[in-house]
Amino acid sequence: MDKRRLVAQDRGAASNLQASVQMRLWLKDPLAIFADGAERGLVVDGTRIVELVGRGAEPRAPVAATFEASRHVVLPGLVNAHHHFYQTLTRAHPAGLNQELIPWLVALNKVWARLKPEHFRVAVRLALIELMLSGCTAAADHHQMFPKGLENAIDIEIEEALKLGMRMTVTRGSQNVSEKDGGLPLDEIVQDEDAILADSERVLKLFHDPKPGAMIRIALAPCSPLAVTKGVMTGSARLAERYDCQIHTHLAQIPDEEIYCRQAFGMGLVDKLEEIGWLGPRLWLAHGSCFEAEDVARLGAAGVGICHCAASDMLLGLKICPTKDFEAAGATIGLGVDGSASNDSSNIMEALRHSLMLGRLRYGASGVTHRDVIRWATEGSARCLGRSDIGRISIGLEADLALFTLDEPRFSGAHDPLAALVLCGAHRADRVMIAGEWRVIDGAPVGVDLAALLAEHRAAARALA
């Protein structure tokens, strides 16, 4: 090999090394971190975590930049596994105050039927920012409202998520058993079976990315097996297999669902899931608060995910989800804030504290720990969404991180920083990184005029008063 070629190769190798070094960022010496073997932090290169730096160690290769994290508690980015973004426009709405689930839905469906695309877009943007500020780096939104003019709601959600750099699973929801059929939803917010399945396939073809590191995925999410026809459920299951996506629905939020299912179909809710081909690891359920022990065992054995929505369950006066029983049976537990009109917040960090406190009412003071709820909100929620590339601080995974400080009075005197985040009620992240990019700095969303967004959102909410 001639000398010129060797020199060119050496220069190329040096150039590649330099480019790599320029991308490497060391998050150094965190106050605490939810990861083993990372006492001195981690190194990010591009969109991924490439090194954990243990006690007494230094990064194994040169870094281009260092972020001093000595004031920060570092968590994997929090993952919100169930939400309804449009509901940010109807928080504390007089029509829904102090109501149980069914009358609450009946009252607010009349409001939501008036949603316009411009209202919906700002509702989505506000929900994404609110989640991000609370440490959320990936979110699932369950959108099942399609009044006239809002047929492209899924496209709007994806546009807004990509603009802000939020990782999302957008669930294409559906309802087609309406008032005229003896159902709960208004006729003007539902679609027919053919339209639902056609648009479900359209958005899967356009937007679903099953590869590791994907920013956007699609899941299919009929509102409930009791709110759609069997054809929608079975058709959605077939599409999920064909396009390798997850499936999602509300189930067992109140005891009346099991009673109705037995009366209408002659079988229980879990039998219904099995009949329509939904009982398997693609499925994650919202709520699951009212399953009996034998159903918990069946769902766990099938590898189903359960998204615990503690705040909405409490607000609507519902039962306490048997989270630890589900885990013991083999199910995955994730956390969700649920709709912002049944919470009334889109703060995923608050959901950890709610889940801890509510869980202890069922399992006792040692039955649910702060580490449990952190795990549920990170790795657990990620697994519900069918993702193994996010949810943990581990080499090779996506660099999605939430950094919190303990500088507020509420944390003064706290001895265990990780426990303090949950027990003392952290609610706003100081820094948030998604796919290796800072999206929140000093508690503010990067590149967003928050005052202007709030003014626009309040105007949209007034239109639904």
C-alpha positions in Angstrom: 0.0 0.0 0.0 1.5 3.3 -1.0 2.3 6.1 1.4 -0.3 8.5 0.1 -3.1 6.0 0.6 -1.9 5.3 4.2 -1.8 9.1 4.9 -5.3 9.5 3.5 -6.6 6.6 5.6 -4.9 8.1 8.7 -6.5 11.4 8.0 -9.9 9.8 7.5 -9.7 7.9 10.7 -8.6 11.0 12.6 -11.5 12.9 11.0 -14.0 10.3 12.0 -12.5 10.2 15.6 -12.8 14.0 15.8 -16.4 14.0 14.6 -17.2 11.3 17.2 -15.5 13.3 19.9 -17.4 16.4 19.0 -20.7 14.7 19.6 -19.8 13.1 22.9 -21.4 14.9 25.9 -20.7 13.8 29.5 -23.4 14.4 32.0 -21.0 14.5 35.0 -21.4 13.7 38.7 -25.2 13.8 39.2 -26.6 14.3 42.6 -28.3 10.9 42.1 -29.2 8.8 39.1 -31.7 6.0 38.5 -29.2 3.6 37.0 -26.7 1.1 38.3 -23.0 1.7 37.7 -23.5 5.4 36.7 -22.5 7.2 39.8 -20.4 9.6 37.8 -22.9 10.0 35.1 -23.3 9.0 31.5 -22.0 9.9 28.0 -24.3 10.7 25.2 -23.2 10.5 21.5 -25.8 11.6 19.0 -29.2 10.3 20.0 -27.9 7.4 22.2 -26.3 6.7 25.6 -22.9 5.2 24.8 -21.2 5.0 28.2 -22.1 4.8 31.9 -19.4 6.3 34.1 -19.0 4.4 37.4 -17.7 5.5 40.8 -14.1 6.7 40.7 -14.0 6.4 36.8 -13.6 8.8 33.9 -15.1 8.4 30.4 -13.1 5.8 28.5 -12.8 8.1 25.4 -12.5 11.9 25.0 -15.6 14.0 25.3 -16.3 17.3 23.5 -18.5 18.8 26.2 -19.4 18.3 29.9 -22.6 19.2 31.6 -22.1 19.6 35.3 -25.0 17.7 36.9 -24.1 18.0 40.5 -27.4 19.8 41.3 -29.5 17.3 39.4 -31.3 14.0 40.0 -31.2 12.2 36.7 -34.1 9.9 35.6 -34.7 8.1 32.4 -37.2 10.2 30.4 -40.7 9.6 31.9 -43.2 7.9 29.5 -46.9 8.8 29.6 -48.8 5.7 28.5 -52.3 7.2 28.3 -53.7 10.6 27.7 -56.4 12.6 25.8 -54.7 15.8 24.7 -57.9 17.6 23.5 -59.2 17.6 27.1 -56.7 20.3 28.1 -59.4 22.7 26.8 -62.0 21.5 29.3 -60.2 21.4 32.7 -62.5 22.1 35.6 -65.3 22.6 33.1 -68.6 23.3 34.9 -70.4 20.6 32.9 -68.2 17.9 34.4 -67.6 19.0 38.0 -68.3 16.6 40.8 -69.7 13.9 38.5 -69.2 10.2 38.3 -67.8 8.7 35.1 -70.9 8.1 33.0 -72.7 11.5 33.6 -69.3 13.2 33.3 -68.8 11.7 29.9 -72.4 12.5 28.8 -72.0 16.1 29.8 -68.5 16.7 28.3 -69.2 14.8 25.1 -71.6 17.6 24.2 -68.7 20.1 24.7 -66.1 18.0 22.8 -68.4 17.6 19.8 -67.8 21.3 19.1 -64.0 20.8 18.7 -62.5 22.5 15.7 -59.1 21.8 14.1 -57.7 25.1 15.3 -58.8 24.3 18.9 -57.4 20.8 18.7 -54.0 21.9 17.4 -53.4 24.3 20.3 -54.7 21.7 22.8 -52.1 19.2 21.5 -49.3 21.7 21.6 -50.1 22.8 25.2 -50.4 19.1 26.3 -47.0 18.2 24.8 -45.3 21.2 26.4 -46.9 20.6 29.8 -45.8 16.9 29.7 -42.3 17.9 28.6 -41.9 20.4 31.4 -42.8 17.6 33.9 -40.0 15.4 32.6 -41.9 13.5 29.9 -40.0 12.4 26.8 -42.4 10.0 25.2 -46.2 10.1 25.3 -49.2 8.1 24.1 -52.3 10.0 23.2 -55.6 8.2 22.8 -57.7 10.3 20.3 -61.1 9.0 19.6 -63.1 12.2 18.9 -63.8 12.8 15.2 -66.5 15.5 14.8 -67.0 16.8 11.3 -63.9 18.7 10.2 -61.5 16.9 12.5 -61.0 13.8 10.4 -57.3 14.5 10.2 -56.7 14.8 13.9 -53.9 12.2 13.9 -52.0 14.1 11.3 -52.3 17.3 13.5 -50.9 15.5 16.5 -47.9 14.2 14.6 -47.1 17.6 13.1 -47.1 19.2 16.5 -45.0 16.4 18.1 -42.4 16.6 15.4 -42.2 20.4 15.7 -41.5 20.1 19.4 -39.2 17.1 19.2 -41.4 14.9 21.5 -41.4 11.2 21.0 -45.0 9.9 20.6 -47.2 6.9 20.1 -50.3 8.4 18.6 -53.2 6.0 19.1 -55.8 6.1 16.3 -58.9 5.8 18.5 -62.4 5.1 17.4 -66.1 4.9 18.4 -69.0 3.7 16.2 -71.7 2.6 18.6 -73.5 5.9 19.2 -76.8 7.2 20.7 -78.8 6.0 17.7 -77.4 2.5 18.4 -78.1 2.6 22.1 -74.5 3.6 22.9 -73.1 6.5 24.9 -71.2 8.7 22.4 -73.1 11.4 20.4 -73.8 10.5 16.8 -71.8 13.5 15.6 -68.5 12.4 17.1 -68.4 8.8 15.8 -67.4 7.3 12.4 -68.6 4.1 10.7 -66.6 0.9 10.6 -65.2 1.3 7.1 -64.0 4.8 7.7 -62.3 3.8 10.9 -60.4 0.9 9.4 -59.5 2.8 6.3 -58.1 5.7 8.2 -56.3 3.4 10.6 -54.5 1.8 7.7 -53.8 5.2 6.2 -52.0 6.6 9.2 -50.1 3.3 9.8 -48.8 3.5 6.2 -47.9 7.2 6.5 -46.5 7.5 10.0 -45.8 4.3 11.8 -42.1 3.6 12.4 -41.4 0.3 14.2 -37.6 0.8 14.1 -35.6 1.5 17.3 -35.2 5.2 17.9 -38.4 6.1 16.2 -39.9 9.4 17.0 -43.4 8.5 15.9 -45.3 5.3 16.2 -49.0 4.5 15.6 -51.2 2.3 17.8 -54.8 1.4 17.2 -57.2 2.2 20.0 -60.9 1.6 19.8 -62.3 3.5 22.8 -63.7 0.3 24.4 -64.8 -3.1 23.2 -68.2 -1.9 24.4 -68.1 1.3 22.3 -67.3 -0.2 18.9 -68.6 -3.0 16.8 -66.8 -6.4 16.8 -65.7 -5.6 13.2 -63.7 -2.6 14.4 -62.0 -4.7 17.1 -61.1 -7.6 14.9 -60.1 -5.4 12.0 -57.8 -3.4 14.2 -56.2 -6.6 15.5 -55.5 -7.7 11.9 -54.0 -4.3 11.0 -51.8 -4.4 14.1 -50.4 -7.8 13.1 -49.8 -6.6 9.5 -48.1 -3.3 10.5 -46.4 -4.5 13.7 -48.1 -2.0 16.1 -49.6 -2.0 19.5 -53.3 -2.0 20.4 -54.9 -0.1 23.2 -58.3 0.5 24.8 -60.0 1.5 28.0 -61.3 -1.5 30.1 -62.6 -2.3 33.6 -62.6 1.3 34.7 -66.0 0.7 36.5 -67.7 -2.5 37.6 -70.7 -1.8 35.3 -68.5 -2.7 32.3 -68.2 -6.4 33.4 -72.0 -6.5 34.1 -72.9 -5.0 30.7 -70.5 -7.3 28.8 -72.1 -10.4 30.4 -75.6 -9.2 29.7 -74.9 -8.1 26.1 -72.5 -10.8 25.0 -72.8 -13.6 27.4 -69.2 -13.4 28.5 -66.8 -11.5 30.7 -64.4 -8.7 29.6 -61.4 -10.9 29.3 -63.3 -13.5 27.4 -64.4 -10.8 25.0 -60.7 -9.8 24.5 -59.8 -13.4 23.7 -62.8 -13.8 21.3 -61.7 -10.8 19.2 -58.0 -11.7 19.1 -56.8 -9.0 21.4 -55.5 -11.0 24.4 -51.7 -10.8 24.0 -48.5 -8.7 24.4 -49.5 -6.2 21.8 -52.3 -5.0 24.1 -52.1 -2.4 26.8 -55.2 -1.4 28.7 -56.0 1.9 30.4 -57.2 1.7 34.0 -58.0 -2.0 34.7 -59.1 -1.1 38.2 -62.1 -3.5 38.4 -60.7 -6.8 37.3 -61.1 -9.8 39.7 -58.2 -12.0 40.7 -58.8 -14.7 38.0 -58.9 -12.0 35.3 -55.7 -10.5 36.7 -54.0 -13.9 36.4 -55.2 -14.3 32.7 -54.1 -10.9 31.7 -50.7 -11.3 33.3 -50.2 -14.7 31.7 -51.0 -13.2 28.3 -48.4 -10.5 28.8 -50.9 -7.6 28.6 -49.8 -4.1 29.8 -51.8 -2.1 32.3 -51.6 1.7 32.4 -52.4 2.9 35.9 -54.2 6.3 35.8 -54.2 7.1 39.5 -55.3 10.8 39.4 -58.4 10.2 37.1 -59.4 7.1 39.1 -59.3 9.2 42.3 -61.0 12.2 40.7 -63.9 10.1 39.4 -64.2 8.1 42.7 -63.2 4.8 41.1 -61.5 1.7 42.5 -57.7 1.3 43.2 -55.9 -0.6 40.4 -54.3 -3.9 41.7 -50.9 -2.9 40.3 -48.8 -5.3 42.4 -51.1 -8.2 41.7 -50.9 -7.5 38.0 -47.1 -7.5 38.2 -47.0 -10.7 40.2 -49.1 -12.3 37.5 -46.7 -11.2 34.7 -48.3 -8.0 33.4 -46.4 -4.8 32.8 -47.5 -1.7 34.7 -47.1 1.7 33.2 -48.4 5.1 34.3 -50.6 7.7 32.6 -52.0 11.1 33.4 -55.2 10.3 31.5 -57.3 13.1 30.1 -56.6 16.6 31.4 -60.3 16.9 32.2 -60.3 13.9 34.5 -57.0 14.8 36.3 -57.0 18.0 35.8 -53.3 18.0 34.9 -50.9 16.8 32.3 -48.0 16.4 34.7 -46.5 12.9 34.6 -44.2 13.5 37.6 -47.3 14.2 39.7 -48.6 10.8 38.5 -45.7 9.0 40.3 -46.7 10.5 43.6 -50.4 9.8 43.1 -49.6 6.2 42.2 -47.4 5.7 45.2 -49.9 7.2 47.7 -52.9 5.4 46.2 -51.0 2.1 46.0 -50.2 2.3 49.6 -53.8 2.5 50.5 -54.2 -0.9 48.9 -50.8 -2.5 49.7 -49.5 -0.8 52.8 -46.6 1.5 53.5 -43.9 -0.9 52.3 -46.0 -2.4 49.5 -45.3 0.2 46.9 -42.0 2.1 46.9 -40.6 5.2 45.2 -38.4 3.0 43.0 -41.5 1.0 41.9 -43.3 4.1 40.6 -40.2 5.5 38.9 -39.8 2.1 37.2 -43.5 2.0 36.2 -43.2 5.5 34.7 -40.1 4.7 32.7 -39.4 1.1 31.7 -42.9 0.0 32.5 -44.7 2.6 30.3 -42.1 2.0 27.5 -42.9 -1.7 27.5 -46.6 -0.9 27.4 -45.9 1.0 24.2 -43.9 -2.0 22.8 -40.6 -0.2 23.2 -37.3 -1.6 24.5 -35.2 1.3 23.2 -36.3 3.9 25.8 -37.2 3.9 29.5 -33.8 3.0 31.0 -30.4 4.6 31.4 -28.4 1.9 29.6 -25.7 1.7 27.0 -27.2 1.7 23.5 -30.6 3.1 24.5 -32.0 6.4 23.3 -30.7 9.5 25.2 -34.1 10.5 26.7 -33.5 12.0 30.1 -35.2 14.1 32.8 -33.1 16.1 35.2 -34.6 17.6 38.4 -33.1 19.9 41.0 -33.9 19.9 44.6 -33.6 23.6 45.2 -37.2 24.4 46.2 -38.3 24.7 49.8 -40.3 21.5 49.5 -37.1 19.5 49.2 -35.1 21.2 52.0 -34.0 18.5 54.5 -34.5 15.6 52.1 -31.9 12.9 52.6 -32.5 10.5 49.7 -32.7 12.5 46.4 -34.5 9.8 44.4 -37.1 9.3 47.1 -37.5 13.1 47.5 -38.6 13.5 43.9 -41.6 11.3 44.6 -42.3 11.9 48.3 -41.8 15.7 48.3 -43.7 16.1 45.1 -41.4 17.2 42.3 -43.5 18.5 39.4 -41.2 20.4 37.0 -38.0 19.3 35.4 -35.0 21.6 35.1 -33.7 19.9 32.0 -35.2 17.5 29.5 -33.3 15.7 26.8 -35.0 13.8 23.9 -33.0 11.9 21.4 -29.8 13.6 22.6 -31.3 17.2 22.2 -32.1 19.5 25.1 -35.8 20.3 24.8 -36.2 22.0 28.2 -33.4 24.2 29.7 -33.7 25.9 33.0 -37.3 24.8 33.3 -38.4 26.4 30.1 -39.3 24.8 26.7 -36.6 25.5 24.1 -37.8 27.7 21.2 -41.4 28.1 22.5 -43.1 31.4 23.3 -45.0 30.0 26.3 -46.9 33.2 27.1 -48.2 33.3 23.5 -49.1 29.7 23.6 -51.1 30.1 26.9 -53.0 33.1 25.4 -53.9 31.1 22.3 -54.9 28.1 24.4 -57.1 30.1 26.8 -58.9 31.7 23.8 -59.6 28.2 22.4 -60.9 27.0 25.8 -63.2 30.0 26.0 -64.7 28.9 22.7 -65.8 25.7 24.5 -67.2 27.4 27.6 
